[in-house]
């Protein structure tokens, strides 16, 4: 294994680990946040950063091949469509009258 | 390298199956749609990883189609939930 391949493998392992970490954090936010809007926030971060980082790492792992270009196309598609889907979800929730979660200091009811 | 990719794939599968809790007990319909969207993204990444592990480049095309379908499903479901119709203006 040459030094270039070793550096390539190391960088791709680091990128895939960062993506897996972001997927874990986004899933934690999806499960634990109190509101639909904050859950959308966490899940969208998980989608864009996690999937983008893992896909770029896998394309780097493949090297110079047509498959790497295909994986980069998938990454570009995810980076375009995931915020759009999150925006459509939040817009639908706002238009149908879902109120955002607020913490009342004076002991009022939580909505 | 195959061992690392297997580990990452199993981790992604575990995280995606944990997301099923939110899809099952979401307070609103949009929570379920959001959880299904996240599960679809994880499945797409998992397909690309499995194409590396199994040495089959065809799975990358399947992942591409899966990403497109995931986006279209989410947008159509939110539009139907928002306007109650699939045709016409978006308000």
Backbone of each chain as ProteinMPNN parsed JSONL, in Angstrom:
{"seq_chain_A": "XXXXXXXXXXXXXXXXXXXXXXXXXXXXXXXXXXXXXXXXXXXXXXXXXXXXXXXXXXXXXXXXXXXXXXXXXXXXXXXXXXXXXXXXXXXXXXXXXXXXXXXXXXXXXXX", "coords_chain_A": {"N_chain_A": [[0.851, -1.194, 0.0], [0.638, 2.101, -0.949], [1.731, 5.402, 0.113], [-0.114, 7.311, -0.554], [-2.499, 5.908, -0.805], [-2.782, 5.086, 1.816], [-3.187, 7.517, 3.17], [-5.556, 8.291, 1.946], [-7.34, 6.266, 2.75], [-7.303, 6.73, 5.492], [-8.409, 9.317, 5.704], [-10.951, 8.835, 4.67], [-11.955, 7.046, 6.549], [-12.089, 8.714, 8.769], [-13.994, 10.576, 7.867], [-16.267, 8.93, 7.57], [-16.632, 8.174, 10.195], [-17.247, 10.65, 11.383], [-19.665, 11.148, 10.085], [-21.236, 9.009, 11.048], [-21.326, 9.687, 13.744], [-22.79, 12.074, 13.577], [-25.192, 11.07, 12.63], [-25.984, 9.591, 14.847], [-26.318, 11.629, 16.761], [-28.329, 13.148, 15.571], [-30.419, 11.3, 15.573], [-30.783, 11.029, 18.293], [-31.682, 13.614, 18.852], [-34.051, 13.526, 17.409], [-35.485, 11.733, 18.897], [-35.589, 12.833, 21.481], [-36.2, 15.562, 21.621], [-38.553, 18.175, 22.52], [-40.53, 19.101, 20.792], [-42.221, 19.38, 17.613], [-40.998, 21.096, 15.771], [-38.378, 21.503, 16.72], [-37.534, 18.888, 16.585], [-37.562, 18.556, 13.828], [-35.444, 20.248, 13.206], [-33.217, 18.868, 14.42], [-33.299, 16.402, 13.009], [-32.91, 17.21, 10.381], [-30.334, 18.248, 10.395], [-28.99, 15.89, 10.947], [-29.538, 14.476, 8.596], [-28.337, 16.037, 6.494], [-25.572, 16.622, 7.224], [-24.668, 14.135, 8.222], [-25.306, 12.167, 6.169], [-24.11, 13.424, 3.942], [-21.381, 13.589, 4.717], [-20.708, 10.866, 5.096], [-21.158, 9.878, 2.519], [-19.328, 11.338, 0.968], [-16.972, 10.406, 2.107], [-17.121, 7.705, 1.343], [-17.0, 7.951, -1.437], [-14.423, 8.911, -1.653], [-13.104, 6.705, -0.758], [-13.58, 4.928, -2.827], [-12.101, 5.99, -4.93], [-10.567, 6.836, -8.075], [-12.994, 6.393, -10.158], [-15.945, 5.636, -12.1], [-18.029, 5.051, -10.365], [-17.497, 6.559, -8.105], [-18.114, 9.108, -8.948], [-20.832, 8.783, -9.247], [-21.595, 8.372, -6.604], [-20.947, 10.856, -5.565], [-22.846, 12.339, -6.93], [-25.157, 11.394, -5.695], [-24.668, 12.439, -3.167], [-24.775, 15.205, -3.667], [-27.438, 15.377, -4.431], [-28.715, 14.656, -2.034], [-27.869, 16.75, -0.396], [-29.255, 18.791, -1.607], [-31.991, 18.03, -1.453], [-32.7, 17.302, 1.15], [-32.8, 19.577, 3.009], [-34.899, 20.846, 1.697], [-37.04, 19.073, 2.023], [-37.262, 19.157, 4.8], [-38.0, 21.803, 5.13], [-40.472, 21.803, 3.823], [-41.899, 20.124, 5.525], [-41.894, 21.614, 7.952], [-43.248, 23.859, 7.09], [-45.757, 22.818, 6.395], [-46.568, 22.025, 8.946], [-46.725, 24.506, 10.227], [-48.645, 25.833, 8.697], [-50.89, 24.306, 9.172], [-51.468, 24.931, 11.713], [-49.999, 24.128, 14.004], [-48.73, 24.787, 17.123], [-45.685, 26.301, 18.253], [-43.444, 24.927, 20.746], [-43.259, 26.243, 23.956], [-41.672, 27.271, 26.941], [-43.218, 27.991, 29.86], [-42.598, 30.357, 32.352], [-44.054, 31.148, 34.575], [-45.542, 29.072, 35.583], [-47.678, 28.389, 33.98], [-49.676, 26.555, 31.6], [-48.094, 24.16, 29.513], [-47.731, 24.252, 26.048]], "CA_chain_A": [[0.0, 0.0, 0.0], [1.449, 3.31, -1.027], [1.406, 6.41, 1.132], [-1.326, 8.025, -0.979], [-3.644, 5.073, -0.438], [-2.933, 5.097, 3.277], [-3.808, 8.798, 3.558], [-6.931, 8.268, 1.443], [-8.139, 5.41, 3.629], [-7.439, 7.371, 6.812], [-9.365, 10.432, 5.605], [-12.309, 8.318, 4.474], [-12.41, 6.494, 7.834], [-12.454, 9.849, 9.636], [-15.252, 11.152, 7.382], [-17.377, 8.024, 7.873], [-16.874, 8.239, 11.641], [-17.966, 11.906, 11.646], [-21.045, 10.971, 9.636], [-21.951, 8.125, 11.977], [-21.573, 10.467, 14.959], [-23.887, 13.01, 13.347], [-26.431, 10.29, 12.561], [-26.367, 9.252, 16.215], [-26.792, 12.835, 17.44], [-29.614, 13.51, 14.985], [-31.442, 10.378, 16.065], [-31.024, 11.42, 19.688], [-32.545, 14.787, 18.812], [-35.375, 13.113, 16.921], [-36.204, 11.018, 19.957], [-35.636, 13.469, 22.784], [-36.609, 16.957, 21.633], [-39.942, 18.232, 22.999], [-41.454, 19.741, 19.875], [-42.027, 18.944, 16.235], [-40.075, 21.984, 15.045], [-37.003, 21.192, 17.135], [-37.213, 17.563, 16.034], [-37.198, 18.782, 12.425], [-34.086, 20.81, 13.227], [-32.236, 17.811, 14.66], [-33.297, 15.385, 11.958], [-32.349, 17.75, 9.14], [-28.871, 18.259, 10.557], [-28.553, 14.5, 10.824], [-29.587, 14.074, 7.192], [-27.391, 16.714, 5.608], [-24.166, 16.451, 7.584], [-24.325, 12.718, 8.325], [-25.295, 11.485, 4.876], [-23.111, 14.036, 3.073], [-20.031, 13.208, 5.135], [-20.47, 9.44, 4.825], [-21.085, 9.639, 1.076], [-18.05, 11.867, 0.467], [-15.952, 9.461, 2.537], [-17.191, 6.487, 0.521], [-16.488, 8.289, -2.763], [-12.966, 8.978, -1.524], [-12.636, 5.324, -0.614], [-13.637, 4.268, -4.124], [-10.995, 6.456, -5.744], [-10.892, 7.318, -9.418], [-13.852, 5.431, -10.847], [-17.263, 6.233, -12.357], [-18.889, 4.889, -9.201], [-17.253, 7.668, -7.185], [-18.907, 10.242, -9.457], [-22.238, 8.498, -8.941], [-21.807, 8.608, -5.174], [-20.953, 12.314, -5.362], [-24.154, 12.82, -7.4], [-26.121, 11.117, -4.621], [-24.41, 13.384, -2.071], [-25.315, 16.506, -4.072], [-28.898, 15.263, -4.378], [-29.137, 14.681, -0.628], [-27.661, 18.097, 0.128], [-30.311, 19.669, -2.122], [-33.373, 17.649, -1.169], [-33.023, 17.122, 2.565], [-33.351, 20.816, 3.575], [-36.196, 21.146, 1.086], [-38.045, 18.241, 2.682], [-37.452, 19.693, 6.146], [-38.753, 23.052, 4.999], [-41.858, 21.471, 3.49], [-42.515, 19.582, 6.745], [-42.14, 22.685, 8.913], [-44.267, 24.727, 6.501], [-47.05, 22.152, 6.555], [-46.946, 22.082, 10.359], [-47.097, 25.876, 10.577], [-49.888, 26.205, 8.022], [-52.024, 23.592, 9.759], [-51.778, 25.466, 13.02], [-49.287, 23.522, 15.128], [-48.047, 25.863, 17.836], [-44.358, 25.923, 18.763], [-43.348, 24.625, 22.173], [-42.634, 27.303, 24.749], [-41.645, 26.972, 28.373], [-43.768, 29.088, 30.641], [-41.895, 30.503, 33.62], [-44.956, 31.406, 35.683], [-46.348, 27.916, 35.95], [-48.81, 28.177, 33.111], [-49.66, 25.259, 30.93], [-47.212, 24.025, 28.351], [-48.446, 23.882, 24.832]], "C_chain_A": [[0.883, 1.239, 0.0], [0.987, 4.322, 0.0], [0.138, 7.167, 0.766], [-2.569, 7.23, -0.6], [-3.876, 5.078, 1.066], [-3.609, 6.375, 3.745], [-5.275, 8.83, 3.134], [-7.83, 7.439, 2.358], [-8.354, 6.079, 4.973], [-8.466, 8.485, 6.767], [-10.783, 9.9, 5.443], [-12.843, 7.691, 5.758], [-12.845, 7.613, 8.77], [-13.794, 10.44, 9.2], [-16.439, 10.258, 7.712], [-17.675, 8.034, 9.369], [-17.618, 9.514, 12.014], [-19.43, 11.778, 11.234], [-21.851, 10.087, 10.559], [-22.258, 8.852, 13.281], [-22.753, 11.417, 14.764], [-25.215, 12.283, 13.208], [-26.921, 9.95, 13.961], [-26.96, 10.465, 16.923], [-28.156, 13.263, 16.892], [-30.73, 12.601, 15.436], [-31.784, 10.664, 17.517], [-31.935, 12.638, 19.747], [-33.946, 14.44, 18.36], [-36.164, 12.421, 18.02], [-36.469, 11.895, 21.169], [-36.143, 14.897, 22.781], [-38.108, 17.064, 21.924], [-40.97, 18.631, 21.956], [-41.222, 19.219, 18.474], [-41.0, 19.797, 15.516], [-38.625, 21.707, 15.427], [-36.596, 19.811, 16.658], [-36.851, 17.67, 14.556], [-35.787, 19.329, 12.313], [-33.033, 19.713, 13.393], [-32.145, 16.811, 13.518], [-32.695, 15.915, 10.664], [-30.838, 17.875, 9.221], [-28.302, 16.863, 10.366], [-28.516, 14.08, 9.361], [-28.469, 14.711, 6.385], [-25.95, 16.381, 5.971], [-23.791, 14.964, 7.622], [-24.231, 12.044, 6.977], [-24.254, 12.084, 3.942], [-21.704, 13.605, 3.427], [-19.736, 11.757, 4.817], [-20.336, 9.198, 3.325], [-19.788, 10.191, 0.483], [-16.902, 10.954, 0.882], [-15.942, 8.189, 1.702], [-16.701, 6.754, -0.899], [-14.967, 8.387, -2.757], [-12.369, 7.586, -1.396], [-12.624, 4.598, -1.949], [-12.486, 4.717, -5.029], [-11.45, 6.936, -7.098], [-11.675, 6.249, -10.156], [-15.167, 6.139, -11.161], [-18.213, 6.099, -11.175], [-18.717, 6.033, -8.213], [-18.051, 8.898, -7.627], [-20.389, 10.045, -9.16], [-22.537, 8.765, -7.474], [-21.805, 10.104, -4.878], [-22.26, 12.927, -5.862], [-25.219, 12.568, -6.351], [-25.935, 12.111, -3.477], [-24.964, 14.765, -2.414], [-26.835, 16.499, -4.015], [-29.404, 15.341, -2.949], [-28.974, 16.081, -0.056], [-28.691, 19.077, -0.417], [-31.669, 19.32, -1.538], [-33.69, 17.568, 0.316], [-33.47, 18.42, 3.241], [-34.694, 21.191, 2.971], [-37.314, 20.343, 1.739], [-38.317, 18.743, 4.1], [-38.257, 20.973, 6.13], [-40.213, 22.782, 4.686], [-42.59, 20.931, 4.717], [-42.857, 20.7, 7.718], [-43.212, 23.628, 8.401], [-45.651, 24.111, 6.645], [-47.506, 22.202, 8.011], [-47.407, 23.473, 10.743], [-48.416, 26.262, 9.945], [-51.092, 25.488, 8.604], [-52.219, 23.948, 11.224], [-51.131, 24.772, 14.196], [-48.479, 24.61, 15.821], [-46.683, 25.402, 18.291], [-44.366, 25.754, 20.275], [-42.659, 25.772, 22.879], [-42.702, 26.896, 26.208], [-42.158, 28.197, 29.133], [-43.07, 29.14, 31.991], [-42.888, 30.523, 34.787], [-45.898, 30.249, 35.979], [-47.594, 27.723, 35.128], [-48.695, 26.838, 32.405], [-48.705, 25.281, 29.749], [-48.043, 23.63, 27.152], [-47.529, 23.142, 23.901]], "O_chain_A": [[1.762, 1.395, 0.848], [-0.024, 4.125, 0.674], [-0.602, 7.614, 1.642], [-3.562, 7.791, -0.136], [-5.016, 5.074, 1.531], [-4.492, 6.341, 4.602], [-6.131, 9.329, 3.864], [-8.938, 7.853, 2.698], [-9.446, 6.014, 5.538], [-9.3, 8.604, 7.665], [-11.72, 10.454, 6.017], [-14.037, 7.782, 6.041], [-13.843, 7.486, 9.48], [-14.634, 10.769, 10.037], [-17.501, 10.752, 8.09], [-18.832, 7.917, 9.773], [-18.515, 9.486, 12.857], [-20.325, 12.24, 11.942], [-23.018, 10.37, 10.831], [-23.327, 8.661, 13.862], [-23.603, 11.56, 15.643], [-26.254, 12.805, 13.614], [-28.118, 10.01, 14.239], [-27.979, 10.354, 17.604], [-29.031, 13.687, 17.647], [-31.854, 13.049, 15.66], [-32.941, 10.555, 17.923], [-32.844, 12.705, 20.574], [-34.922, 14.992, 18.868], [-37.391, 12.519, 18.059], [-37.49, 11.716, 21.832], [-36.491, 15.415, 23.842], [-38.86, 16.141, 21.609], [-42.17, 18.513, 22.204], [-40.157, 18.679, 18.173], [-40.209, 19.277, 14.729], [-37.746, 21.678, 14.566], [-35.424, 19.585, 16.356], [-35.955, 16.974, 14.077], [-35.023, 18.928, 11.434], [-32.082, 19.629, 12.616], [-31.052, 16.42, 13.109], [-32.046, 15.171, 9.929], [-30.136, 17.639, 8.238], [-27.275, 16.675, 9.715], [-27.58, 13.409, 8.929], [-27.736, 14.021, 5.675], [-25.188, 15.912, 5.126], [-22.737, 14.573, 7.122], [-23.219, 11.421, 6.656], [-23.58, 11.349, 3.221], [-20.91, 13.289, 2.541], [-18.654, 11.432, 4.327], [-19.498, 8.403, 2.899], [-19.209, 9.574, -0.411], [-15.965, 10.745, 0.111], [-14.877, 7.656, 1.388], [-16.062, 5.895, -1.507], [-14.304, 8.002, -3.72], [-11.263, 7.326, -1.869], [-11.764, 3.751, -2.189], [-11.957, 3.92, -5.804], [-12.583, 7.39, -7.259], [-11.098, 5.314, -10.711], [-15.473, 7.155, -10.537], [-19.103, 6.93, -10.994], [-19.676, 6.437, -7.555], [-18.593, 9.633, -6.8], [-21.111, 10.997, -8.863], [-23.586, 9.31, -7.131], [-22.572, 10.572, -4.036], [-22.739, 13.913, -5.301], [-26.088, 13.411, -6.129], [-26.909, 12.575, -2.885], [-25.554, 15.426, -1.56], [-27.453, 17.481, -3.606], [-30.401, 16.009, -2.674], [-29.836, 16.554, 0.685], [-28.98, 20.087, 0.224], [-32.427, 20.215, -1.163], [-34.844, 17.748, 0.704], [-34.444, 18.388, 3.994], [-35.537, 21.785, 3.644], [-38.402, 20.864, 1.98], [-39.463, 18.755, 4.55], [-39.093, 21.207, 7.003], [-41.099, 23.45, 5.219], [-43.762, 21.241, 4.929], [-43.965, 20.747, 8.252], [-44.005, 24.146, 9.186], [-46.61, 24.805, 6.981], [-48.69, 22.399, 8.285], [-48.368, 23.623, 11.497], [-49.227, 26.943, 10.572], [-52.207, 26.007, 8.539], [-53.043, 23.339, 11.907], [-51.672, 24.821, 15.301], [-47.649, 25.274, 15.198], [-46.518, 24.245, 18.677], [-45.176, 26.35, 20.985], [-41.597, 26.225, 22.451], [-43.659, 26.263, 26.652], [-41.591, 29.286, 29.047], [-42.955, 28.132, 32.689], [-42.606, 29.983, 35.856], [-46.956, 30.453, 36.574], [-48.486, 26.973, 35.525], [-47.735, 26.093, 32.598], [-48.54, 26.301, 29.079], [-48.936, 22.788, 27.235], [-47.944, 22.741, 22.814]]}, "seq_chain_B": "XXXXXXXXXXXXXXXXXXXXXXXXXXXXXXXXXXXXXXXXXXXXXXXXXXXXXXXXXXXXXXXXXXXXXXXXXXXXXXXXXXXXXXXXXXX", "coords_chain_B": {"N_chain_B": [[-10.645, -2.968, 6.111], [-13.132, -3.748, 5.25], [-14.218, -4.734, 7.591], [-14.543, -2.437, 9.14], [-16.464, -1.111, 7.571], [-18.561, -2.909, 7.786], [-19.112, -2.65, 10.499], [-19.922, 0.054, 10.612], [-22.2, -0.134, 9.025], [-23.847, -1.834, 10.531], [-24.176, -0.245, 12.758], [-25.567, 1.932, 11.642], [-27.902, 0.616, 10.936], [-28.91, -0.098, 13.434], [-29.377, 2.458, 14.517], [-31.301, 3.386, 12.731], [-33.38, 1.63, 13.26], [-33.98, 2.394, 15.815], [-35.148, 4.825, 15.28], [-37.667, 4.056, 14.531], [-39.274, 4.123, 16.718], [-40.127, 6.774, 17.0], [-41.56, 6.967, 14.672], [-43.62, 5.284, 15.272], [-44.914, 6.169, 17.662], [-45.559, 8.973, 17.17], [-46.596, 12.217, 18.109], [-47.958, 13.818, 16.259], [-49.008, 13.661, 12.785], [-47.025, 14.599, 11.125], [-44.702, 14.162, 12.523], [-44.379, 11.433, 12.191], [-43.999, 11.313, 9.422], [-41.596, 12.695, 9.235], [-39.888, 10.982, 10.669], [-39.951, 8.737, 9.02], [-38.756, 9.807, 6.773], [-36.149, 10.272, 7.722], [-35.384, 7.636, 8.255], [-35.417, 6.65, 5.65], [-33.294, 8.093, 4.493], [-31.15, 7.034, 5.95], [-31.29, 4.39, 5.119], [-30.594, 4.674, 2.465], [-27.903, 5.504, 2.61], [-26.942, 3.205, 3.789], [-27.313, 1.362, 1.729], [-25.391, 2.206, -0.124], [-23.098, 1.673, 1.35], [-23.307, -1.128, 1.566], [-22.965, -1.832, -1.059], [-20.248, -1.459, -1.285], [-19.28, -3.354, 0.526], [-20.234, -5.82, -0.415], [-19.255, -5.746, -2.958], [-20.755, -5.024, -5.207], [-21.535, -2.904, -7.666], [-24.016, -2.166, -8.573], [-25.788, -1.566, -6.596], [-25.485, 1.079, -6.024], [-26.892, 2.531, -7.911], [-29.44, 1.746, -7.172], [-29.536, 3.024, -4.717], [-29.505, 5.674, -5.543], [-32.004, 5.935, -6.864], [-33.561, 5.417, -4.664], [-33.075, 7.607, -3.03], [-34.238, 9.661, -4.554], [-36.946, 8.795, -4.55], [-37.51, 8.954, -1.85], [-37.437, 11.693, -1.305], [-39.523, 12.599, -2.967], [-41.698, 11.247, -1.868], [-41.835, 12.412, 0.707], [-42.375, 15.121, 0.11], [-44.813, 14.945, -1.257], [-46.453, 13.791, 0.692], [-46.437, 15.784, 2.691], [-47.581, 17.851, 1.284], [-50.115, 16.864, 0.751], [-51.051, 16.653, 3.333], [-51.093, 19.314, 4.046], [-52.72, 20.813, 2.212], [-54.77, 19.122, 1.542], [-55.255, 18.134, -0.945], [-54.051, 16.83, -4.053], [-53.769, 18.043, -6.45], [-53.727, 21.157, -8.296], [-53.368, 24.573, -7.056], [-50.883, 25.531, -4.615], [-52.028, 26.756, -2.328]], "CA_chain_B": [[-11.6, -1.938, 5.728], [-14.461, -4.355, 5.212], [-14.73, -4.847, 8.963], [-15.01, -1.103, 9.534], [-17.713, -0.807, 6.876], [-19.606, -3.738, 8.405], [-19.466, -2.029, 11.775], [-20.691, 1.268, 10.356], [-23.513, -0.519, 8.493], [-24.659, -2.344, 11.64], [-24.514, 0.919, 13.586], [-26.633, 2.679, 10.964], [-29.137, -0.177, 11.009], [-29.422, 0.03, 14.8], [-29.893, 3.82, 14.692], [-32.533, 3.504, 11.956], [-34.458, 0.912, 13.926], [-34.396, 3.209, 16.962], [-36.034, 5.862, 14.757], [-39.018, 3.521, 14.37], [-40.075, 4.512, 17.88], [-40.767, 8.044, 16.698], [-42.548, 6.739, 13.622], [-44.768, 4.566, 15.83], [-45.635, 7.003, 18.605], [-45.415, 10.407, 16.99], [-47.853, 12.876, 18.49], [-48.663, 14.294, 15.07], [-48.728, 12.91, 11.554], [-45.777, 15.072, 10.525], [-43.603, 13.468, 13.201], [-44.192, 10.131, 11.537], [-43.407, 11.549, 8.094], [-40.192, 13.068, 9.455], [-39.136, 9.791, 11.059], [-39.814, 7.88, 7.833], [-37.765, 10.472, 5.922], [-34.814, 10.008, 8.276], [-35.092, 6.219, 8.039], [-35.097, 6.488, 4.237], [-31.928, 8.586, 4.244], [-30.2, 6.061, 6.504], [-31.302, 3.207, 4.263], [-29.851, 4.993, 1.25], [-26.476, 5.43, 2.938], [-26.659, 1.789, 4.042], [-27.205, 0.677, 0.436], [-24.076, 2.523, -0.717], [-22.099, 0.91, 2.112], [-23.391, -2.555, 1.239], [-22.364, -2.028, -2.377], [-18.804, -1.608, -1.075], [-18.974, -4.581, 1.252], [-20.505, -6.985, -1.252], [-18.604, -5.622, -4.247], [-21.732, -4.933, -6.297], [-21.754, -1.47, -7.935], [-25.397, -1.902, -8.98], [-26.543, -1.054, -5.46], [-25.392, 2.543, -5.986], [-28.039, 3.006, -8.692], [-30.623, 1.549, -6.332], [-29.516, 4.078, -3.705], [-29.883, 6.928, -6.214], [-33.454, 5.922, -7.046], [-34.164, 5.455, -3.341], [-33.02, 8.99, -2.551], [-35.266, 10.417, -5.278], [-38.265, 8.38, -4.08], [-37.665, 9.431, -0.479], [-37.774, 13.118, -1.386], [-40.847, 12.775, -3.572], [-42.677, 10.78, -0.894], [-41.999, 13.394, 1.775], [-43.02, 16.342, -0.378], [-46.216, 14.663, -1.579], [-47.188, 13.576, 1.936], [-46.644, 17.068, 3.364], [-48.524, 18.653, 0.513], [-51.458, 16.33, 0.972], [-51.455, 16.989, 4.699], [-51.289, 20.748, 4.192], [-53.81, 21.348, 1.415], [-55.859, 18.174, 1.398], [-55.44, 17.757, -2.334], [-52.788, 16.604, -4.748], [-53.734, 18.838, -7.672], [-54.087, 22.562, -8.14], [-52.402, 25.497, -6.467], [-50.42, 25.21, -3.276], [-52.554, 27.901, -1.568]], "C_chain_B": [[-13.018, -2.483, 5.653], [-15.068, -4.464, 6.6], [-15.276, -3.515, 9.453], [-16.335, -0.77, 8.868], [-18.866, -1.645, 7.407], [-20.069, -3.122, 9.716], [-20.308, -0.794, 11.587], [-22.083, 0.925, 9.847], [-24.415, -1.024, 9.609], [-25.08, -1.202, 12.562], [-25.655, 1.714, 12.96], [-27.959, 1.943, 11.039], [-29.754, -0.069, 12.39], [-30.053, 1.402, 15.012], [-31.207, 3.991, 13.935], [-33.674, 2.76, 12.625], [-34.891, 1.626, 15.201], [-35.353, 4.31, 16.508], [-37.462, 5.363, 14.582], [-39.899, 3.871, 15.554], [-40.819, 5.811, 17.605], [-41.812, 7.878, 15.6], [-43.78, 6.041, 14.169], [-45.583, 5.45, 16.75], [-45.304, 8.465, 18.381], [-46.689, 11.079, 17.45], [-48.636, 13.367, 17.285], [-48.291, 13.435, 13.87], [-47.369, 13.301, 10.987], [-44.563, 14.501, 11.228], [-43.316, 12.128, 12.545], [-43.546, 10.298, 10.163], [-41.926, 11.888, 8.224], [-39.346, 11.85, 9.807], [-38.927, 8.866, 9.863], [-38.795, 8.478, 6.858], [-36.346, 10.186, 6.404], [-34.419, 8.546, 8.061], [-34.729, 5.964, 6.573], [-33.703, 6.973, 3.897], [-30.898, 7.587, 4.757], [-30.142, 4.808, 5.652], [-30.515, 3.445, 2.983], [-28.342, 4.934, 1.487], [-26.048, 3.974, 3.158], [-26.512, 1.007, 2.743], [-25.861, 0.96, -0.223], [-22.978, 1.75, 0.012], [-22.113, -0.562, 1.742], [-22.873, -2.822, -0.166], [-20.851, -2.156, -2.268], [-18.482, -2.96, -0.467], [-19.142, -5.798, 0.353], [-19.825, -6.909, -2.608], [-19.559, -5.603, -5.417], [-22.041, -3.46, -6.567], [-23.188, -1.148, -8.333], [-26.195, -1.287, -7.844], [-26.496, 0.474, -5.393], [-26.539, 3.163, -6.798], [-29.331, 2.868, -7.895], [-30.695, 2.648, -5.277], [-29.919, 5.416, -4.3], [-31.388, 7.025, -6.385], [-34.156, 6.033, -5.695], [-34.157, 6.87, -2.778], [-34.079, 9.844, -3.24], [-36.662, 10.099, -4.758], [-38.545, 8.909, -2.688], [-38.098, 10.897, -0.48], [-39.191, 13.323, -1.908], [-41.935, 12.343, -2.592], [-42.926, 11.816, 0.188], [-42.754, 14.621, 1.297], [-44.484, 16.104, -0.674], [-47.027, 14.466, -0.301], [-47.437, 14.892, 2.656], [-47.639, 17.939, 2.589], [-49.951, 18.169, 0.714], [-51.95, 16.668, 2.369], [-51.786, 18.467, 4.828], [-52.538, 21.22, 3.47], [-54.969, 20.392, 1.273], [-56.135, 17.762, -0.022], [-54.072, 17.577, -2.97], [-52.675, 17.405, -6.03], [-54.042, 20.288, -7.35], [-52.998, 23.374, -7.473], [-52.043, 25.051, -5.066], [-50.818, 26.357, -2.34], [-51.943, 29.21, -2.084]], "O_chain_B": [[-13.983, -1.78, 5.95], [-16.277, -4.307, 6.775], [-16.325, -3.457, 10.094], [-17.23, -0.214, 9.504], [-20.002, -1.177, 7.48], [-21.264, -3.076, 10.008], [-21.291, -0.591, 12.299], [-23.05, 1.605, 10.189], [-25.601, -0.697, 9.649], [-26.197, -1.189, 13.081], [-26.591, 2.12, 13.647], [-29.014, 2.56, 11.188], [-30.973, 0.04, 12.521], [-31.124, 1.514, 15.608], [-32.124, 4.654, 14.42], [-34.82, 3.206, 12.567], [-36.036, 1.486, 15.63], [-36.261, 4.691, 17.246], [-38.384, 6.174, 14.493], [-41.123, 3.916, 15.43], [-41.998, 5.94, 17.935], [-42.831, 8.569, 15.598], [-44.868, 6.177, 13.61], [-46.808, 5.49, 16.645], [-44.822, 9.136, 19.293], [-47.775, 10.556, 17.202], [-49.867, 13.331, 17.296], [-47.387, 12.601, 13.931], [-46.647, 12.467, 10.442], [-43.503, 14.363, 10.618], [-42.162, 11.74, 12.367], [-42.662, 9.53, 9.783], [-41.103, 11.432, 7.43], [-38.23, 11.695, 9.311], [-37.856, 8.279, 9.707], [-38.06, 7.745, 6.197], [-35.454, 9.897, 5.607], [-33.272, 8.247, 7.729], [-33.842, 5.162, 6.282], [-33.0, 6.344, 3.105], [-29.897, 7.32, 4.092], [-29.074, 4.222, 5.476], [-29.853, 2.541, 2.473], [-27.597, 4.388, 0.673], [-24.953, 3.566, 2.772], [-25.689, 0.096, 2.654], [-25.256, 0.064, -0.813], [-22.049, 1.236, -0.611], [-21.058, -1.182, 1.616], [-22.39, -3.92, -0.445], [-20.229, -2.87, -3.054], [-17.537, -3.632, -0.882], [-18.302, -6.698, 0.352], [-19.81, -7.897, -3.343], [-19.236, -6.098, -6.497], [-22.741, -2.827, -5.776], [-23.548, 0.025, -8.423], [-27.167, -0.57, -8.083], [-27.364, 1.096, -4.78], [-27.088, 4.195, -6.415], [-30.199, 3.74, -7.931], [-31.776, 3.149, -4.972], [-30.597, 6.209, -3.647], [-31.988, 8.059, -6.093], [-35.208, 6.661, -5.584], [-35.113, 7.289, -2.126], [-34.742, 10.655, -2.595], [-37.471, 11.001, -4.547], [-39.678, 9.273, -2.372], [-39.008, 11.288, 0.251], [-39.958, 14.116, -1.363], [-42.975, 12.993, -2.492], [-44.072, 12.08, 0.553], [-43.656, 15.111, 1.976], [-45.321, 16.957, -0.38], [-48.167, 14.923, -0.217], [-48.529, 15.107, 3.183], [-48.434, 18.669, 3.181], [-50.88, 18.969, 0.831], [-53.135, 16.939, 2.566], [-52.651, 18.845, 5.617], [-53.341, 21.953, 4.047], [-56.067, 20.817, 0.912], [-57.141, 17.107, -0.291], [-53.069, 18.103, -2.488], [-51.606, 17.45, -6.64], [-54.551, 20.608, -6.276], [-51.858, 22.928, -7.34], [-52.777, 24.307, -4.417], [-49.961, 26.87, -1.62], [-52.261, 30.284, -1.572]]}, "name": "protein", "num_of_chains": 2, "seq": "XXXXXXXXXXXXXXXXXXXXXXXXXXXXXXXXXXXXXXXXXXXXXXXXXXXXXXXXXXXXXXXXXXXXXXXXXXXXXXXXXXXXXXXXXXXXXXXXXXXXXXXXXXXXXXXXXXXXXXXXXXXXXXXXXXXXXXXXXXXXXXXXXXXXXXXXXXXXXXXXXXXXXXXXXXXXXXXXXXXXXXXXXXXXXXXXXXXXXXXXXX"}
